[in-house]
Amino acid sequence: MSVLRTLRPLAQTATRASLPRTTVLNNTRRFLNTDTAPVLYSAHATVKGARTGHVDGDDLKVDLTMAKALGGPGDKGKTNPEELFAAGYGACFQSAMNASAASLKVRMPDNPEDSVVKTTVHLVGDMKKLDMGLRVNMKVSVKGLNEKDLAKVIERAKEVCPYSRATKGNITTNIEVEQLN
């Protein structure tokens, strides 16, 4: 038994020494308790009629339709929850990119046409089994930033965007990056 007590620490040290060492850079993790954090802004919406109804918000009036792909009419001039989510996530992510760039001392383009986020929200799963979820594809196109700076801005935006933080571990978000010339 005393031989095991002597050999065990030596074996553990040898195992640790043989493992590759990695250095973790910028391992900043933000902890925000959303239950107690101060409220910065509140949005309100009242929905009547579900996917084929109407939304009233503080500054929003929107008619909803069931997408054709889901068996609905896909009425022109009306929207659906996935389009609203795509718009909100895309706008929030782009704002997070701008704030992140400023904090990283990277200058984003002044012209709105030179920084574009296209977001596609996919409703996935099985409607008959009521087993559905979302998947997001985002295409980020920016003019005038080098690849390294753009990658830093996007990585930081993923950390600070409230939508990215809320969906992390819940929804797959694929981001494609394109540099505009």
DOVO-937605 format. One record per residue (C-alpha): x, y, z. Coordinates in nm, 4 decimals. Example, Ala and Ser with C-alpha at 12.3 -4.5 7.8 and 13.67 -1.06 7.14 Angstrom:
2
{u: 1.2300	v: -0.4500	w: 0.7800}
{u: 1.3670	v: -0.1060	w: 0.7140}
END
This chain:
181
{u: 0.0000	v: 0.0000	w: 0.0000}
{u: 0.2826	v: 0.2434	w: 0.0812}
{u: 0.4344	v: 0.1717	w: -0.2606}
{u: 0.1101	v: 0.2923	w: -0.4249}
{u: 0.1150	v: 0.6120	w: -0.2168}
{u: 0.4689	v: 0.6771	w: -0.3347}
{u: 0.4142	v: 0.5955	w: -0.7017}
{u: 0.0754	v: 0.7672	w: -0.7506}
{u: 0.2133	v: 1.1285	w: -0.7264}
{u: 0.5001	v: 1.0379	w: -0.9595}
{u: 0.2590	v: 0.8903	w: -1.2145}
{u: 0.0344	v: 1.1990	w: -1.1965}
{u: 0.3306	v: 1.4327	w: -1.2451}
{u: 0.4558	v: 1.2286	w: -1.5410}
{u: 0.1084	v: 1.2347	w: -1.6995}
{u: 0.0763	v: 1.6126	w: -1.6576}
{u: 0.4250	v: 1.6702	w: -1.7993}
{u: 0.3444	v: 1.4687	w: -2.1106}
{u: 0.0255	v: 1.6633	w: -2.1875}
{u: 0.0560	v: 1.9508	w: -2.4354}
{u: 0.0346	v: 2.2910	w: -2.2714}
{u: -0.2056	v: 2.5424	w: -2.4100}
{u: -0.2304	v: 2.9076	w: -2.3366}
{u: -0.5757	v: 3.0546	w: -2.3182}
{u: -0.5814	v: 3.4071	w: -2.4509}
{u: -0.8584	v: 3.6557	w: -2.3881}
{u: -1.0604	v: 3.4153	w: -2.1777}
{u: -1.2942	v: 3.6904	w: -2.0651}
{u: -1.6306	v: 3.5596	w: -1.9699}
{u: -1.9038	v: 3.8011	w: -1.8897}
{u: -2.1433	v: 3.7201	w: -1.6130}
{u: -2.4631	v: 3.9168	w: -1.6285}
{u: -2.7452	v: 3.8272	w: -1.3957}
{u: -3.0414	v: 3.9257	w: -1.6107}
{u: -3.2729	v: 3.8850	w: -1.3114}
{u: -3.1072	v: 4.1712	w: -1.1233}
{u: -2.9342	v: 4.3789	w: -1.3943}
{u: -3.0743	v: 4.7302	w: -1.4433}
{u: -3.3267	v: 4.7566	w: -1.7257}
{u: -3.1913	v: 4.9648	w: -2.0138}
{u: -3.4995	v: 4.9437	w: -2.2375}
{u: -3.8202	v: 4.7425	w: -2.2533}
{u: -4.0087	v: 4.6546	w: -2.5713}
{u: -4.3747	v: 4.5600	w: -2.5563}
{u: -4.5830	v: 4.3693	w: -2.8060}
{u: -4.9366	v: 4.2396	w: -2.7969}
{u: -5.0197	v: 3.9565	w: -3.0351}
{u: -5.3732	v: 3.8615	w: -3.1298}
{u: -5.4451	v: 3.5770	w: -3.3689}
{u: -5.1113	v: 3.3918	w: -3.3433}
{u: -4.9265	v: 3.3395	w: -3.6769}
{u: -5.2146	v: 3.4803	w: -3.8827}
{u: -5.2975	v: 3.7683	w: -3.6523}
{u: -5.1729	v: 4.1148	w: -3.5689}
{u: -4.8969	v: 4.2635	w: -3.3537}
{u: -4.9283	v: 4.5953	w: -3.1744}
{u: -4.6195	v: 4.7407	w: -3.0109}
{u: -4.5245	v: 5.0767	w: -2.8681}
{u: -4.4127	v: 5.1937	w: -3.2140}
{u: -4.5121	v: 4.8926	w: -3.4212}
{u: -4.8222	v: 4.7711	w: -3.6004}
{u: -4.7685	v: 4.4531	w: -3.8031}
{u: -5.0018	v: 4.2039	w: -3.9650}
{u: -4.8869	v: 3.8426	w: -3.9590}
{u: -4.9299	v: 3.5632	w: -4.2107}
{u: -4.8425	v: 3.1973	w: -4.2176}
{u: -4.5537	v: 3.1411	w: -4.4594}
{u: -4.6393	v: 2.9519	w: -4.7779}
{u: -4.3747	v: 2.6928	w: -4.6896}
{u: -4.5785	v: 2.6143	w: -4.3774}
{u: -4.9044	v: 2.5795	w: -4.5668}
{u: -5.0247	v: 2.9371	w: -4.5252}
{u: -5.1051	v: 3.2045	w: -4.7817}
{u: -4.7797	v: 3.4026	w: -4.7348}
{u: -4.9751	v: 3.7263	w: -4.7831}
{u: -4.7802	v: 4.0165	w: -4.9358}
{u: -4.7195	v: 4.3046	w: -4.6973}
{u: -4.7437	v: 4.0785	w: -4.3921}
{u: -4.4660	v: 3.9117	w: -4.1978}
{u: -4.4084	v: 3.6163	w: -3.9661}
{u: -4.2219	v: 3.5473	w: -3.6411}
{u: -3.9128	v: 3.4145	w: -3.8205}
{u: -3.8758	v: 3.7310	w: -4.0313}
{u: -3.9155	v: 3.9450	w: -3.7194}
{u: -3.6506	v: 3.7401	w: -3.5391}
{u: -3.4166	v: 3.7626	w: -3.8402}
{u: -3.4583	v: 4.1417	w: -3.8485}
{u: -3.4030	v: 4.1801	w: -3.4752}
{u: -3.1028	v: 3.9483	w: -3.4570}
{u: -2.9380	v: 4.1015	w: -3.7653}
{u: -2.9835	v: 4.4595	w: -3.6438}
{u: -2.8643	v: 4.3742	w: -3.2933}
{u: -2.5588	v: 4.1859	w: -3.4224}
{u: -2.4619	v: 4.4716	w: -3.6525}
{u: -2.4924	v: 4.7176	w: -3.3631}
{u: -2.2760	v: 4.4852	w: -3.1535}
{u: -2.0196	v: 4.4805	w: -3.4361}
{u: -2.0086	v: 4.8614	w: -3.4384}
{u: -1.9708	v: 4.8828	w: -3.0593}
{u: -1.7112	v: 4.6046	w: -3.0607}
{u: -1.5109	v: 4.7727	w: -3.3355}
{u: -1.5013	v: 5.0969	w: -3.1370}
{u: -1.3809	v: 4.9137	w: -2.8246}
{u: -1.1120	v: 4.7394	w: -3.0313}
{u: -1.0056	v: 5.0690	w: -3.1960}
{u: -1.1148	v: 4.9398	w: -3.5379}
{u: -1.2926	v: 5.1843	w: -3.7669}
{u: -1.6087	v: 5.0519	w: -3.9288}
{u: -1.7249	v: 5.2028	w: -4.2609}
{u: -1.9257	v: 5.5264	w: -4.2436}
{u: -2.1521	v: 5.4335	w: -4.5347}
{u: -2.4313	v: 5.1950	w: -4.4202}
{u: -2.4094	v: 5.0147	w: -4.7570}
{u: -2.0513	v: 4.9124	w: -4.6724}
{u: -2.1496	v: 4.7033	w: -4.3700}
{u: -2.4354	v: 4.4596	w: -4.4274}
{u: -2.5719	v: 4.1738	w: -4.2169}
{u: -2.8089	v: 3.9344	w: -4.3947}
{u: -2.9822	v: 3.6988	w: -4.1552}
{u: -3.1828	v: 3.3895	w: -4.2426}
{u: -3.3833	v: 3.2189	w: -3.9708}
{u: -3.4834	v: 2.8606	w: -4.0450}
{u: -3.7747	v: 2.6974	w: -3.8663}
{u: -3.6573	v: 2.3362	w: -3.8380}
{u: -3.7954	v: 2.0121	w: -3.7000}
{u: -4.1236	v: 1.8280	w: -3.7233}
{u: -4.4513	v: 2.0219	w: -3.7046}
{u: -4.6652	v: 1.7085	w: -3.6681}
{u: -4.4707	v: 1.6029	w: -3.3589}
{u: -4.4572	v: 1.9662	w: -3.2333}
{u: -4.0787	v: 1.9304	w: -3.2174}
{u: -3.9455	v: 2.2497	w: -3.3733}
{u: -3.6538	v: 2.4855	w: -3.3292}
{u: -3.4560	v: 2.7537	w: -3.5074}
{u: -3.1267	v: 2.7668	w: -3.6966}
{u: -2.9693	v: 3.0941	w: -3.8061}
{u: -2.7422	v: 3.1679	w: -4.1011}
{u: -2.5842	v: 3.5101	w: -4.1039}
{u: -2.3788	v: 3.6641	w: -4.3836}
{u: -2.1652	v: 3.9562	w: -4.2697}
{u: -2.0247	v: 4.1758	w: -4.5486}
{u: -1.7940	v: 4.4670	w: -4.4670}
{u: -1.5911	v: 4.6970	w: -4.6885}
{u: -1.2549	v: 4.8377	w: -4.5888}
{u: -1.1529	v: 4.6083	w: -4.3013}
{u: -0.8718	v: 4.3585	w: -4.3254}
{u: -0.9497	v: 3.9941	w: -4.2531}
{u: -0.7853	v: 3.9955	w: -3.9092}
{u: -0.9701	v: 4.3044	w: -3.7835}
{u: -1.3016	v: 4.1844	w: -3.9213}
{u: -1.2577	v: 3.8465	w: -3.7489}
{u: -1.1807	v: 4.0231	w: -3.4172}
{u: -1.4874	v: 4.2452	w: -3.4516}
{u: -1.7159	v: 3.9494	w: -3.5264}
{u: -1.5789	v: 3.7389	w: -3.2403}
{u: -1.6268	v: 4.0270	w: -2.9976}
{u: -1.9767	v: 4.0956	w: -3.1345}
{u: -2.0713	v: 3.7327	w: -3.0626}
{u: -1.9755	v: 3.7943	w: -2.6997}
{u: -2.1684	v: 4.1192	w: -2.6547}
{u: -2.4760	v: 4.0900	w: -2.8799}
{u: -2.7759	v: 4.0178	w: -2.6542}
{u: -2.9326	v: 3.7931	w: -2.9208}
{u: -2.6086	v: 3.5937	w: -2.9573}
{u: -2.5827	v: 3.5593	w: -2.5825}
{u: -2.9482	v: 3.4544	w: -2.5488}
{u: -2.9282	v: 3.1940	w: -2.8251}
{u: -2.5858	v: 3.0492	w: -2.7367}
{u: -2.6211	v: 2.6785	w: -2.6691}
{u: -2.9830	v: 2.6900	w: -2.7893}
{u: -2.9731	v: 2.7826	w: -3.1555}
{u: -2.7043	v: 2.7069	w: -3.4109}
{u: -2.5843	v: 3.0313	w: -3.5657}
{u: -2.3568	v: 3.0018	w: -3.8690}
{u: -2.1736	v: 3.3194	w: -3.9689}
{u: -2.0279	v: 3.3576	w: -4.3181}
{u: -1.7904	v: 3.6499	w: -4.3633}
{u: -1.7409	v: 3.8421	w: -4.6869}
{u: -1.5088	v: 4.1347	w: -4.7403}
{u: -1.6540	v: 4.3904	w: -4.9787}
{u: -1.4241	v: 4.5664	w: -5.2250}
END
